Structures are given as structure tokens and as C-alpha cells.
């Protein structure tokens, strides 16, 4: 919405206000403490000009044509809060002087709307004015204003008070109360304002005005901590005398309404009390002069742009309030601002694009409880980045060399020994990283198949592949070397994570076999979270997602053909289809996907085999309390692969393969969200709306991959791999990706 101070009442404790300008309809009823009478709305009460000048700086309308009276009003007077209401509180006569008793009465009236001084600690529902501008002062008020200011602050008002024009080291009264009352329960609602002279719009061009009083010694007084500076030299504004009267004046009186106008903008948009408004303005000030709070500029130069942006002092980023659906209340998720992508919401590529396309925005709050619209699209992350495929490509090539099998009577041990994982590519420019780290090889994966009898067998695997025992086991596609989403794997068995499994099989007859297995794995999304180094696992803040699958497989195998069908269920904790999320986007405490998988591999002659795989899953309707996701519909997902492998192509024991693949994708389904939309400032409660979004993408990713492996010795080999991705991450706006890699490796 438009931020112009509309609806905010700003009291101007001064000489009165000229009613002949465009802000006349916003000139509310006030009180004249010099003549002891009420001032009606839209009535001229200024016979000096000072109060009108201050009022114009606060709230003169945009393009009011005071000077030019033409359509080109760009150089005319415009206030900081051109929609604010102005309330004349006249305490100075036509000669610009008055008594502190009248000032105290005026401040009291600004709070309670009465000329009778109220007892200390008196509270009301809403003060007469929200912001009070006091552009006046003297050496001392003798304590006259203390009670009135205390009441005003305790009732939620903000006071912007001029520091004075003596060129002194400290503010005069009443601005000096910023350093005394602000140390009591009134902390932070009185701002002393000094003036700077600026030669341009840059903060670096501003310096303390010669006439302005300074903030004071930080070792002798607390005033510098409640002291701001603002432009106060040669300020053009409205004046007294006519509808076109203007004047160019200088002084802390001119700097103070700049702060008051800024406060009005914050008050309008977020309805904050005076203490919070003051804290925001002081916290976001631009530091000029000596670093930190100093004797001259205090907290620094008013920075309205920064004050309107989210402020994080104690928290690390935006806080999103999530409705607690059971029992009422709210939960809070804080997003990190440590990286350019804020926090990470790790989601499966099966539905990431659909979520991004939904352009989901939520209301998030900063440290001062102000709500902002925050778009979540930039937070969704998956492992399917260009660097991810490069890493997987080299990892697969390494395993072509490093994977060995030891076959004895009744058992088969498959294992991989490689050096600890290195980062081959820099995330910014894909440049090669040179590493001098030398480490001993270590066991990367292992599986052991043991024949218990002529008809029964069992298996056990760590960080390995179930195809060594199930699915395409005992065919060339058992370890085919394809890397795109582990092309011929069942994606529901760990969602392409590292698989730890155990299984048992029993023959029905010579050709048919029945087997059962349990798979447990960690989601790789928890390992590729860091934006600066997506392969670093030690700094991840995402929860490790435990994925457990159980399945039953029926297979038939002959010398030249194998067919397998399996039925199973995968249980995920705190995620959906491989997406490992934080509580903000927790899909469910546990999601259950039932799946069916069909696989067939056939020898079509000599050393040439073809294979096909189809997988489909049904994720049951579920939800998560205390999450943006209140529930989901049943989700249908699928993947498929077709491939060919030929051995002994150019040389003995070499291997060529080509595959066509559709990675796992949601074909139908939706999420029901409870989305925070903004604060109700009357009640202080976050408001929510229900929203339904489809997570089925409009485009489907397709991949083509070819690889060739040539063993050059028993311990070395050459690998060549090429990948072509169409609609990466199921997004037709993503350019196609083409990657070619050559790798030679030898073990010593």
C-alpha cells in the first residue's frame, strides 16, 4: 500500500500552522496555549511562520504547485509524509517566544486531549497525537517538561526534539531529555535531532552544520545514543502569509520535522509505538563521522530507505509466523541471511519447478515485528544443478575403475575404494580446483551376496546399489555406469540417496524368484545445501532425512532375459519424494509412498543388451501441523528409462551404453497451504489465507546419456561420458544442458 503517512496524527508544538496550503483538509483541530483557546480544524493559527515551515517539511503534499502554479511542480514544496494529519499546538507567540509551562501543557494536550496536567503513569487507549514535533528549546526548563514527556512516551508517542542552534557540544532542553528519560522505562521514544549541511544526496557529503548543537560526550551522557542528524540547511518549505508563501530556512528546527515525517511513515504502515519507531530510526541511521556512536553525530544520519526495509539485530533473518492448527497460537521459523539465497528449502526436483511457478509469497516479520512480503521461490534448492551432474559424472567414472568384485563359491563381494571426495569444480565459474590434499583410499561402498542354499540367498549393502541383488542383478545393467539420477535405479528406494539395505530371496522354481528387501538411506539434498560450496557436508543446517523402504519383488530370469516386478512402500520423515525441508515447509511428519516398479532386460544378440524400467508411486494424502502446508492431496509420480549396453565393442572388456530417461516427476497432486498474509495491527495477530497449489510441473525433463569405458589395465581405465538434459528440473524455461567429460584414473 501507499506509504505517505495517511491517518497518522502529527502534533506540531510551535507557533501554529497556516491553513492556506493544500494540506488544509488534513489540518485537524488543535489548541492555542498562548491565547488559551481551541483551534478549529482548517483554521489559520500561525502569525509567525516558523510552525508553518516545520509543518510543510512534515506533511506538505506532493506536486502541490505552491510556487509554480503550473503542471510542472517538481521543484515545489513536498513534505516527508505528504498524507499525514497535522495538529497545531500553539505554545509560541507571534514573536516566536513562549513559556515552558505552555510547552508542558501542549505536550500534555497532545497525549490526553486536555489542558489539565495528568498524574504520572496515567495511560489511555490512544493518544491525541502519534508523533510530536518540538522545534524549540532553551538552556534549561527546570524540570517543567519531565512529567508531560514521561506520560507521552508511556502512552506510545514518539517525540522528535530539536537539539538547538547554539553550535554547542550538547543539546539544549527539552532535547536533552533524550539522554535522561530514555534511561528509565521510557527508553528510546525521545529523539534529539541535530542538523547537517549536505552538498549532494550522498551521505558522505553531509557534515554537522556550524550552528547545530552536537550529540554530547558518550562518556558523560547517554544523549548520543538517542541522537540523530538530518538535513537542516537551506530547507524550502511553506510559510505564513498567503497560499503561496514559502521560505528557505536553516536550523535544527528544520531537521527535526524530517525525522518526525519519517516516523509518521513508519507509524502509518506498521502502527508501531513510539519506542519501536525510535529504535528503528536509530538502528538504521547511516554512520557518519567517527565510527559508531560518537560525540557529534550520535547514531548518525537519518536513513529513511533503510528504516523502511526489514531490520535484523538479534535474529539472523526474516521470521515467518506459522499457524498452529492444533490448539491455536503460532510457531516461528527464522530464515538465515548469511547467504545470498537466504535459507534453503530443499525440495525434490519432482515438484520444485511447480512450487517456483506458484510464486508463493508469505508475510515475514523483522526484529521489530513489522511484516513484509517475502517470496519463497528463491529458497527452493535441489541437487540437480550443473555442478551436481559434473560431480556425479566423475564419481561414476571413478567407480568404473574402482569398483571390484570378488566371487567365491556361494558369495559375491562388490566394493569400491576411492579417495575421499574432492570438489572438482568451483561453483561460481566451473573452474578446476587444484587440491594438494593427499589422502589414503577408503571404502566407499560395499555389498555382499551370500548363497544360503541352492534356493535361498541373502544380501547386505552399505552405501551401495540394490541392483547388485534385486532388479537388474546378474545383467549388464547391474552396474551400468549411467549417472543421470541413477538412471536404472528404483527412485523410490531412497530417492537416489546412498542405500543401506538387506534382503532375502528364495527360488520358486528354476526361473522364478521371490525376494524381499529393506532399504534405509539419507537424502542427498542434505549434503548439497551450501550456496558457496554445494558439495560440502559439514556445514549443512538442514535435517538429515531418514528414508526407509520395504518391498517385495517377483522376478524371472533366463540366460538372455530378466523380468522383475516389485511392490513396496517408502516412508519419509519430514519430507516428500526426496525433499528434505525445515519446519517452515515441512510437508509432513511422515509421508508414505506406495510404489510399483517394472524392469526388463533382454539380450538381443552377442554382447548387446537392451533394458527398460518403469516406476510409479502413490503418495498418500498427508499434512503437517505448525507448517505452511496444512495438507496435500494424493500425489502420483513416475519415472522411466530405456537403454542399451554393448560389451567388447572396440576392445576386450570395454563397454558402450546409451540411455533415455525421464527422472521422477509428480504427474498429479496439490498442496493446501495456510499462508501468512500480514498483521492485523489492531489485534497484533498474523492473518492467514488458504491457498491450493498444484505441484505437477507443466514441462517434463528428458535426458539422453551415452558412456564408454575402456579398461587400460587391471587397475586403470578410461571413461567418456556425455549427457544432454532437456527441460532441466522439469522447467521449460531452463536452457538445455550439455555435458561431456573424459576421465582416466589408475589405482596405486
C-alpha positions as a printed Julia matrix, in Angstrom:
748×3 Matrix{Float64}:
   0.0     0.0     0.0
   0.98    3.63   -0.44
   3.23    4.91    2.35
   2.59    8.62    2.82
   1.7     8.96    6.5
  -2.05    8.9     5.86
  -4.07    8.61    9.04
  -1.15    9.49   11.33
  -1.63   12.5    13.58
   1.48   14.63   13.97
   1.36   17.29   16.64
   3.37   20.45   15.87
   4.3    22.16   19.15
   5.22   25.55   17.71
   3.81   28.9    16.56
   0.73   27.43   14.89
   0.04   26.41   11.27
  -1.04   28.4     8.2
  -4.22   26.82    6.8
  -3.97   28.22    3.27
  -1.99   25.35    1.73
  -3.18   22.12    0.14
  -2.82   20.3     3.47
  -5.71   22.36    4.9
  -8.12   19.34    4.76
  -5.56   17.45    6.85
  -5.22   20.29    9.35
  -7.06   18.97   12.4
  -8.36   20.79   15.45
  -5.71   21.9    17.94
  -5.22   24.2    20.89
  -3.71   27.65   21.37
  -1.96   27.79   24.76
  -0.87   31.38   24.16
  -4.44   32.66   23.77
  -5.95   29.81   25.83
  -8.49   28.73   23.28
  -9.26   25.88   20.94
  -8.14   25.95   17.3
 -10.8    24.67   14.95
  -9.91   22.34   12.11
  -8.68   24.05    8.95
  -8.12   27.32   10.78
  -5.12   29.63   10.42
  -3.25   29.76   13.73
   0.25   30.85   12.69
   1.24   34.51   12.9
   4.97   33.92   12.77
   5.74   31.39   10.01
   8.02   29.05   11.94
   5.3    26.49   12.71
   4.07   26.53    9.11
   7.59   25.97    7.84
   8.01   22.98   10.15
   4.57   21.65    9.14
   5.39   21.83    5.43
   8.52   19.75    5.96
   6.44   17.15    7.74
   3.37   16.97    5.56
   3.14   19.29    2.55
   1.53   17.39   -0.31
   3.37   16.13   -3.36
   3.02   18.24   -6.52
   1.03   20.89   -4.67
   2.19   23.66   -7.03
   2.62   26.17   -4.23
   5.28   28.07   -6.15
   4.79   27.5    -9.85
   1.01   27.1   -10.04
   1.63   25.06  -13.18
   1.56   21.39  -14.08
   5.31   21.19  -13.52
   5.62   21.16   -9.74
   8.71   19.01   -9.4
  10.63   21.77   -7.63
   7.8    22.74   -5.31
   7.49   22.04   -1.6
   6.83   18.42   -0.64
   6.81   17.0     2.87
   8.33   13.74    4.08
   4.87   12.37    4.98
   2.55   14.13    2.49
  -0.54   12.29    3.71
  -0.16   12.87    7.44
  -2.64   14.86    9.51
  -1.22   17.98   11.16
  -2.37   19.21   14.58
  -1.47   22.79   15.62
  -0.37   23.02   19.25
   0.47   26.71   19.6
   2.8    27.43   22.51
   4.86   30.27   20.98
   3.56   33.73   20.2
   3.93   35.74   17.03
   7.39   36.83   18.22
   8.49   33.17   18.44
   8.83   33.02   22.22
   6.83   31.39   24.96
   6.95   29.64   28.34
   7.9    26.08   29.26
   4.66   25.91   31.23
   2.75   26.3    27.96
   5.04   23.78   26.28
   4.36   21.28   29.09
   0.64   21.93   28.73
   0.87   21.49   24.97
   2.7    18.17   25.28
   0.12   17.04   27.84
  -2.7    18.03   25.48
  -1.02   16.11   22.64
  -1.29   13.0    24.78
  -4.62   13.3    26.58
  -6.5    15.99   24.66
  -6.94   18.03   27.82
  -5.24   21.13   29.21
  -5.13   19.64   32.69
  -1.8    18.05   33.6
  -2.37   14.35   34.26
  -0.8    12.36   37.11
   2.37   10.48   36.27
   1.78    6.98   34.83
  -1.69    7.86   33.54
  -2.45    5.7    30.49
  -5.04    5.92   27.74
  -6.02    3.72   24.82
  -4.73    6.13   22.16
  -3.01    9.49   22.49
  -4.34   12.57   20.75
  -1.27   12.64   18.53
   1.02    9.8    17.42
   4.14   11.83   16.66
   5.08   15.08   18.36
   7.48   17.56   16.73
   9.11   20.07   19.09
  11.31   22.54   17.19
  12.06   24.85   20.09
  14.2    24.98   23.19
  16.19   26.86   25.79
  19.16   26.27   28.02
  17.07   24.72   30.76
  13.4    24.07   31.53
  13.96   23.47   35.23
  12.29   20.07   35.03
   8.97   21.53   33.88
   8.59   19.15   30.94
   9.63   15.91   32.6
   6.18   14.73   33.68
   4.49   15.62   30.38
   7.18   13.91   28.31
   7.1    10.85   30.56
   3.34   10.48   30.17
   3.56   10.93   26.42
   6.25    8.31   25.97
   4.48    5.82   28.22
   1.35    6.23   26.13
   3.18    5.29   22.92
   4.07    8.69   21.44
   7.34    9.49   19.71
   8.96   12.89   20.33
  11.36   14.45   17.82
  13.01   17.43   19.53
  15.43   19.96   18.05
  18.93   19.89   19.58
  19.31   23.67   19.33
  21.25   26.18   17.24
  24.0    27.27   19.61
  26.78   25.29   17.94
  27.31   23.74   21.36
  28.66   20.37   22.43
  25.35   19.09   23.81
  21.63   19.53   23.07
  19.61   22.12   24.94
  16.3    21.49   26.71
  14.0    19.72   26.05
  16.14   17.67   23.63
  18.46   16.8    26.5
  15.68   14.64   27.96
  16.64   12.1    25.3
  19.62   11.25   27.49
  17.79   11.18   30.81
  14.23    9.93   30.38
  15.43    7.39   27.83
  17.27    5.58   30.6
  14.08    4.87   32.52
  11.02    2.91   31.44
  10.68    5.46   28.63
  13.69    4.01   26.78
  14.02    5.03   23.18
  10.98    7.23   22.46
  12.61   10.67   22.52
  14.99   11.53   19.69
  17.23   14.59   19.86
  17.84   15.92   16.34
  20.86   17.82   15.07
  21.31   19.38   11.63
  23.76   18.65    8.84
  24.66   20.56    5.71
  24.77   18.39    2.6
  26.24   19.26   -0.79
  24.59   16.32   -2.57
  22.25   13.4    -1.91
  25.17   11.26   -0.77
  25.57   10.76    2.98
  29.3    11.26    2.58
  28.64   14.88    1.52
  26.92   15.72    4.81
  28.67   17.3     7.78
  27.45   18.81   11.0
  26.08   22.31   10.47
  28.09   25.05   12.15
  25.05   26.26   14.07
  23.87   22.82   15.24
  24.4    21.54   18.74
  26.26   18.26   18.86
  25.29   14.95   20.45
  27.42   15.29   23.57
  30.16   13.2    25.11
  29.4     9.49   25.11
  31.36    9.17   28.36
  29.44   11.9    30.15
  25.87   11.47   28.88
  23.6     8.95   27.19
  22.19   11.52   24.76
  24.39   10.44   21.8
  22.62    7.07   21.8
  19.3     8.85   21.17
  20.66   11.49   18.79
  20.13   11.66   15.01
  21.08   14.22   12.41
  19.07   15.21    9.34
  19.37   17.88    6.62
  18.63   21.29    8.13
  20.4    23.86    5.96
  18.61   25.92    3.3
  15.35   23.99    3.54
  12.48   25.27    1.39
   9.01   24.94    2.92
   5.64   26.58    3.44
   5.38   29.79    5.44
   2.88   32.27    6.83
   1.05   35.0     4.92
  -0.6    33.51    1.86
  -1.38   30.32   -0.07
   1.93   30.65   -1.92
   4.12   31.81    0.93
   7.38   29.87    1.21
  10.72   30.43    2.89
  14.16   28.88    2.88
  15.37   28.48    6.45
  18.18   26.71    8.27
  18.31   25.21   11.76
  17.77   22.13   13.83
  14.12   23.23   13.72
  14.17   22.23   10.05
  16.0    18.92   10.62
  13.59   17.78   13.36
  10.44   17.6    11.17
  12.37   15.45    8.7
  12.68   12.87   11.49
   9.07   13.4    12.57
   7.87   12.85    8.99
   9.91    9.64    8.73
   8.37    8.46   11.99
   4.9     9.15   10.59
   5.59    6.87    7.63
   6.6     4.01    9.91
   3.58    4.64   12.12
   1.2     4.55    9.18
   2.44    1.34    7.66
   3.03   -0.73   10.8
   1.19    1.12   13.59
   4.2     0.83   15.9
   4.53    2.59   19.23
   6.99    5.4    19.75
   9.66    3.22   21.3
   9.84    0.86   18.33
   9.78    3.7    15.82
  12.66    5.4    17.61
  14.64    2.17   17.81
  14.21    1.56   14.09
  15.27    5.08   13.11
  18.28    4.96   15.42
  19.31    1.44   14.39
  19.14    2.13   10.66
  20.9     5.51   10.69
  23.91    5.88    8.4
  27.1     6.11   10.43
  28.95    9.31    9.55
  31.79   10.9    11.43
  33.79    8.7    13.81
  32.85    5.0    13.57
  29.99    4.01   15.84
  28.08    6.27   18.19
  30.09    9.49   18.52
  30.04   12.86   20.26
  28.99   14.85   17.19
  26.55   12.8    15.12
  25.32   10.39   17.77
  23.82    7.4    15.95
  24.3     9.09   12.59
  22.31   10.41    9.64
  18.63    9.54    9.28
  18.25    6.85    6.6
  14.58    6.54    5.73
  15.18    3.99    2.98
  16.91    1.63    5.41
  14.25    2.23    8.05
  11.55    1.01    5.68
  13.47   -2.21    4.98
  13.49   -5.27    7.28
  15.81   -4.87   10.25
  17.56   -7.85   11.86
  19.51   -7.05   15.01
  19.15  -10.16   17.14
  17.68  -12.64   14.66
  19.51  -13.86   11.57
  16.77  -13.15    9.06
  13.05  -12.85    8.32
  10.78  -14.65   10.75
   7.75  -16.37    9.28
   4.86  -16.97   11.68
   3.17  -20.27   11.03
  -0.3   -21.03   12.3
  -0.51  -23.79   14.89
  -3.5   -25.71   13.66
  -3.87  -27.74   16.85
  -4.77  -25.6    19.82
  -4.14  -22.15   18.32
  -1.04  -19.96   18.57
   1.91  -19.57   16.26
   5.27  -21.16   15.56
   8.22  -19.13   14.25
  10.71  -20.01   11.54
  13.73  -17.73   11.12
  15.38  -17.64    7.71
  19.11  -17.11    7.51
  20.57  -14.04    5.78
  24.09  -15.47    5.84
  23.99  -16.47    2.17
  22.64  -14.86   -0.95
  19.88  -17.46   -1.12
  18.77  -16.82    2.48
  17.72  -20.14    3.91
  17.32  -23.32    1.88
  14.06  -25.15    1.36
  15.32  -28.4    -0.1
  12.67  -29.89   -2.35
  12.64  -32.71   -4.82
  13.15  -31.84   -8.48
   9.99  -33.89   -8.98
   7.98  -30.8    -7.98
  10.42  -27.91   -7.46
   9.51  -26.09  -10.68
   5.8   -26.26   -9.89
   6.43  -24.69   -6.49
   8.58  -21.97   -8.04
   5.94  -21.26  -10.67
   3.36  -20.77   -7.93
   5.33  -17.63   -6.97
   4.44  -18.15   -3.34
   4.84  -15.08   -1.15
   4.31  -15.03    2.59
   4.3   -12.35    5.24
   7.52  -12.37    7.25
   8.38  -10.15   10.2
  11.61   -8.48   11.21
  13.03   -7.93   14.68
  10.56   -5.12   15.31
   7.51   -7.18   14.38
   6.97   -5.44   11.05
   5.53   -7.58    8.27
   6.95   -7.75    4.76
   6.05   -9.74    1.72
   8.68  -12.45    1.27
   8.84  -14.57   -1.87
   9.92  -18.15   -1.2
  10.75  -19.07   -4.8
  14.44  -18.23   -4.42
  14.76  -20.59   -1.46
  13.91  -23.82   -3.24
  17.03  -25.91   -3.85
  17.63  -29.3    -5.44
  20.71  -31.34   -6.23
  20.06  -31.19   -9.97
  22.45  -28.35  -10.68
  25.08  -28.33  -13.38
  27.78  -28.89  -10.79
  25.84  -31.79   -9.3
  25.95  -33.66  -12.6
  29.64  -32.94  -13.05
  30.31  -34.35   -9.61
  28.15  -37.39  -10.27
  29.77  -37.89  -13.64
  33.27  -38.02  -12.21
  32.1   -40.12   -9.29
  30.58  -42.64  -11.69
  33.73  -42.65  -13.8
  35.84  -43.25  -10.72
  33.67  -46.19   -9.77
  34.1   -47.7   -13.23
  37.74  -48.07  -12.33
  37.48  -48.57   -8.59
  34.54  -50.99   -8.33
  35.7   -54.57   -7.96
  34.03  -57.9    -7.4
  35.34  -60.92   -5.56
  33.37  -64.02   -6.43
  33.79  -67.24   -4.48
  31.65  -70.29   -4.23
  28.34  -69.17   -2.81
  29.14  -65.47   -2.4
  29.87  -62.25   -4.29
  31.5   -59.22   -2.71
  31.22  -55.93   -4.59
  33.13  -52.95   -3.23
  34.51  -49.57   -4.24
  37.66  -47.99   -2.9
  38.26  -44.36   -3.85
  40.0   -41.31   -2.47
  37.87  -39.1    -0.21
  35.51  -36.96   -2.24
  37.1   -33.86   -3.74
  35.42  -30.77   -5.15
  36.29  -30.81   -8.83
  34.67  -27.53   -9.78
  34.27  -24.06   -8.43
  30.6   -23.14   -8.05
  31.0   -19.65   -9.46
  32.77  -20.25  -12.75
  33.15  -24.03  -13.04
  36.91  -23.6   -12.95
  39.01  -26.58  -11.95
  40.01  -26.65   -8.29
  43.55  -27.8    -7.66
  43.85  -29.72   -4.42
  47.1   -30.74   -2.78
  45.28  -32.81   -0.17
  46.6   -36.36   -0.33
  44.59  -39.0     1.47
  44.63  -42.75    1.6
  41.92  -44.54   -0.31
  38.9   -45.59    1.71
  36.0   -47.94    1.34
  33.22  -46.03   -0.38
  30.61  -48.76   -0.81
  30.15  -52.47   -0.27
  27.58  -55.18   -0.86
  27.77  -58.87   -0.08
  25.54  -61.5    -1.64
  25.61  -64.88    0.07
  24.04  -68.13   -1.16
  22.45  -69.83    1.84
  21.34  -72.89   -0.08
  20.52  -73.93   -3.6
  17.25  -71.98   -3.41
  17.89  -69.21   -0.89
  20.21  -66.22   -0.72
  20.66  -63.05    1.29
  22.34  -59.7     0.75
  23.69  -56.82    2.79
  24.87  -53.47    1.46
  26.34  -50.23    2.77
  26.24  -47.08    0.66
  25.67  -49.32   -2.31
  23.16  -50.19   -5.03
  20.24  -52.6    -4.68
  20.71  -53.62   -8.31
  23.52  -55.85   -7.08
  20.84  -58.21   -5.73
  17.43  -57.01   -6.89
  16.09  -55.58  -10.15
  18.76  -55.82  -12.85
  21.1   -58.01  -10.81
  23.02  -60.55  -12.91
  22.56  -58.48  -16.08
  24.87  -55.87  -17.64
  22.58  -53.18  -16.2
  23.53  -54.18  -12.65
  26.35  -51.6   -12.69
  25.69  -49.86  -15.97
  27.65  -46.69  -15.17
  24.81  -44.32  -16.06
  24.76  -41.24  -13.83
  21.63  -39.21  -14.63
  19.6   -39.72  -11.46
  21.0   -43.26  -11.36
  19.03  -43.99  -14.47
  18.03  -47.61  -13.92
  17.57  -47.49  -10.15
  14.17  -47.57   -8.5
  13.89  -43.89   -7.45
  11.62  -44.7    -4.51
  14.33  -46.74   -2.78
  15.96  -43.82   -1.04
  15.25  -41.24   -3.75
  18.74  -41.62   -5.22
  20.46  -41.39   -1.88
  23.14  -43.72   -0.58
  21.42  -47.02    0.02
  21.98  -49.25    3.03
  20.0   -52.42    2.54
  19.38  -56.01    3.49
  17.44  -58.61    1.57
  16.45  -62.22    1.24
  15.43  -64.25   -1.81
  14.03  -67.68   -2.42
  13.5   -69.57   -5.65
  10.0   -70.67   -6.58
  11.32  -72.83   -9.43
  14.26  -72.78  -11.83
  13.24  -69.45  -13.38
  11.03  -67.63  -10.89
  12.33  -66.0    -7.75
  10.69  -64.07   -4.89
  12.65  -61.59   -2.79
  12.07  -59.05   -0.08
  14.22  -56.14    0.99
  14.55  -53.21    3.38
  16.4   -50.05    2.34
  17.49  -47.15    4.52
  19.18  -44.04    3.16
  19.88  -40.38    3.76
  18.59  -37.81    1.31
  21.42  -36.24   -0.75
  19.64  -32.88   -0.56
  21.01  -32.53    2.96
  24.53  -32.69    1.53
  24.28  -30.07   -1.2
  22.86  -27.11    0.69
  25.62  -24.52    0.82
  25.43  -21.93   -1.96
  29.16  -21.27   -1.86
  30.18  -24.91   -1.81
  27.29  -27.22   -2.71
  29.32  -30.34   -2.01
  30.41  -29.5     1.49
  28.59  -31.67    4.01
  29.95  -30.34    7.28
  28.05  -27.02    7.4
  24.58  -28.17    6.41
  21.79  -26.93    8.64
  19.05  -29.0     7.04
  17.77  -32.03    8.97
  19.06  -35.38    7.78
  16.06  -37.06    6.28
  15.75  -40.72    7.16
  14.1   -42.65    4.32
  13.09  -46.27    4.84
  11.65  -48.56    2.18
  10.3   -52.07    2.26
   9.37  -54.05   -0.84
   8.56  -57.44   -2.32
   9.95  -58.45   -5.73
   8.95  -61.22   -8.1
  11.42  -61.95  -10.9
  12.05  -64.4   -13.71
  15.5   -64.89  -15.22
  16.87  -66.92  -18.11
  20.21  -66.76  -19.88
  19.07  -63.96  -22.19
  16.25  -62.25  -20.32
  15.28  -60.96  -16.91
  11.93  -59.6   -15.83
  11.19  -58.18  -12.36
   8.18  -56.54  -10.77
   8.25  -55.13   -7.26
   5.71  -53.61   -4.91
   6.65  -51.6    -1.88
   6.3   -48.63    0.4
   8.68  -45.79    1.27
   8.37  -43.85    4.49
   9.98  -40.42    4.71
  10.39  -38.35    7.82
   9.96  -34.58    7.36
   9.89  -34.65    3.59
   8.13  -35.58    0.38
   9.55  -37.5    -2.59
  13.11  -36.79   -1.53
  12.6   -33.21   -0.44
  14.15  -32.6     2.96
  12.61  -29.44    4.38
  12.87  -27.36    7.5
   9.76  -26.75    9.66
   8.69  -23.8     7.53
   7.82  -26.02    4.6
   7.52  -29.33    6.42
   5.36  -31.36    4.07
   4.58  -33.91    6.71
   5.96  -35.51    9.79
   5.9   -38.77    7.86
   4.86  -39.33    4.25
   4.14  -42.75    2.82
   4.58  -43.56   -0.86
   3.4   -46.89   -2.24
   5.08  -47.86   -5.49
   5.28  -50.43   -8.24
   8.39  -51.0   -10.36
   8.7   -52.94  -13.62
  12.07  -53.89  -15.09
  13.03  -55.96  -18.11
  16.49  -56.62  -19.58
  16.99  -58.7   -22.72
  19.94  -59.92  -24.72
  19.32  -59.16  -28.38
  22.4   -60.9   -29.68
  26.03  -61.41  -28.76
  27.15  -58.9   -26.13
  24.27  -56.48  -26.68
  21.51  -55.98  -24.14
  18.55  -53.64  -24.02
  16.51  -52.72  -20.95
  13.51  -50.76  -19.83
  12.33  -49.63  -16.42
   9.08  -48.02  -15.3
   8.3   -46.81  -11.78
   5.1   -45.27  -10.43
   4.19  -44.18   -6.94
   1.16  -43.03   -4.99
   1.91  -40.74   -2.05
  -0.96  -40.79    0.37
  -2.74  -37.63    1.44
  -1.0   -36.12    4.43
  -0.34  -32.92    6.3
   1.86  -31.28    8.92
   0.83  -29.25   11.92
   2.69  -25.99   12.5
   3.74  -25.8     8.83
   2.75  -23.69    5.86
   1.47  -26.96    4.39
  -1.79  -27.91    6.07
  -2.38  -30.97    3.88
  -1.77  -32.43    0.47
  -3.82  -34.43   -1.98
  -2.75  -37.9    -3.02
   0.24  -37.49   -5.34
   1.01  -39.62   -8.37
   4.62  -39.71   -9.55
   6.54  -41.7   -12.14
   9.84  -42.24  -13.91
  11.06  -44.41  -16.77
  14.27  -45.41  -18.53
  15.28  -47.16  -21.76
  18.81  -48.22  -22.51
  21.28  -50.3   -24.48
  24.61  -51.74  -23.39
  27.15  -53.48  -25.6
  30.4   -55.02  -24.43
  33.56  -55.81  -26.37
  32.87  -53.08  -28.89
  36.37  -51.9   -29.78
  38.4   -53.86  -27.31
  38.03  -56.76  -24.96
  36.03  -55.88  -21.84
  35.21  -52.37  -23.0
  31.61  -51.21  -22.68
  29.35  -48.77  -24.5
  25.97  -47.66  -23.2
  23.22  -45.27  -24.17
  20.09  -44.43  -22.17
  16.96  -42.34  -22.43
  15.46  -41.29  -19.15
  12.63  -39.38  -17.5
  13.57  -38.67  -13.87
  10.99  -38.89  -11.14
   8.25  -36.28  -11.59
   4.9   -35.58   -9.98
   2.19  -36.17  -12.55
  -0.72  -35.0   -10.43
  -1.25  -33.61   -6.94
  -1.56  -30.43   -4.95
  -0.63  -28.85   -1.63
  -3.04  -26.99    0.62
  -1.27  -24.1     2.31
  -2.05  -21.85    5.24
  -0.23  -18.73    4.1
   0.51  -15.78    6.43
  -0.62  -12.65    4.6
   0.06   -9.82    7.05
  -0.5    -8.49   10.52
  -3.77   -7.13   11.82
  -2.39   -4.12   13.68
  -5.48   -3.68   15.8
  -5.16   -7.15   17.32
  -1.48   -7.71   16.61
  -2.3   -11.16   15.18
  -0.98  -12.58   11.93
  -3.66  -13.17    9.31
  -3.76  -16.3     7.16
  -5.43  -17.4     3.97
  -5.85  -20.86    2.49
  -4.21  -21.47   -0.86
  -4.07  -24.54   -3.06
  -1.19  -25.02   -5.47
  -0.53  -27.78   -7.96
   2.9   -29.38   -7.7
   2.71  -31.1   -11.07
   5.05  -29.26  -13.48
   3.92  -28.16  -16.91
   7.13  -29.43  -18.54
   8.82  -32.8   -18.15
  12.57  -33.35  -18.01
  14.04  -35.84  -20.51
  17.66  -36.95  -20.61
  19.95  -38.71  -23.04
  23.22  -40.18  -21.85
  25.99  -42.11  -23.53
  29.09  -43.54  -21.91
  32.09  -45.61  -22.9
  34.52  -47.36  -20.59
  37.84  -48.86  -21.69
  39.97  -50.71  -19.14
  43.63  -49.95  -19.86
  44.98  -52.29  -17.17
  43.64  -54.26  -14.22
  43.83  -51.11  -12.07
  43.23  -48.3   -14.55
  40.72  -47.24  -17.13
  39.44  -44.52  -19.44
  35.86  -43.25  -19.17
  33.97  -40.98  -21.56
  30.51  -39.69  -20.71
  28.1   -37.28  -22.36
  24.76  -36.04  -21.01
  22.05  -33.96  -22.66
  19.25  -32.66  -20.44
  16.04  -31.23  -21.86
  13.81  -29.11  -19.6
  16.18  -29.47  -16.63
  14.32  -29.73  -13.33
  11.07  -30.02  -15.3
  11.27  -26.38  -16.3
  10.96  -25.42  -19.96
  12.43  -22.0   -19.24
  15.73  -23.59  -18.2
  18.15  -23.95  -21.11
  19.11  -27.43  -22.14
  22.32  -28.69  -20.55
  25.09  -30.49  -22.41
  27.99  -32.0   -20.51
  30.89  -34.07  -21.88
  33.64  -35.46  -19.69
  36.74  -37.61  -20.15
  38.36  -39.32  -17.19
  41.39  -41.56  -16.81
  42.23  -42.94  -13.44
  44.59  -45.5   -12.0
  44.83  -47.03   -8.57
  48.23  -47.45   -6.93
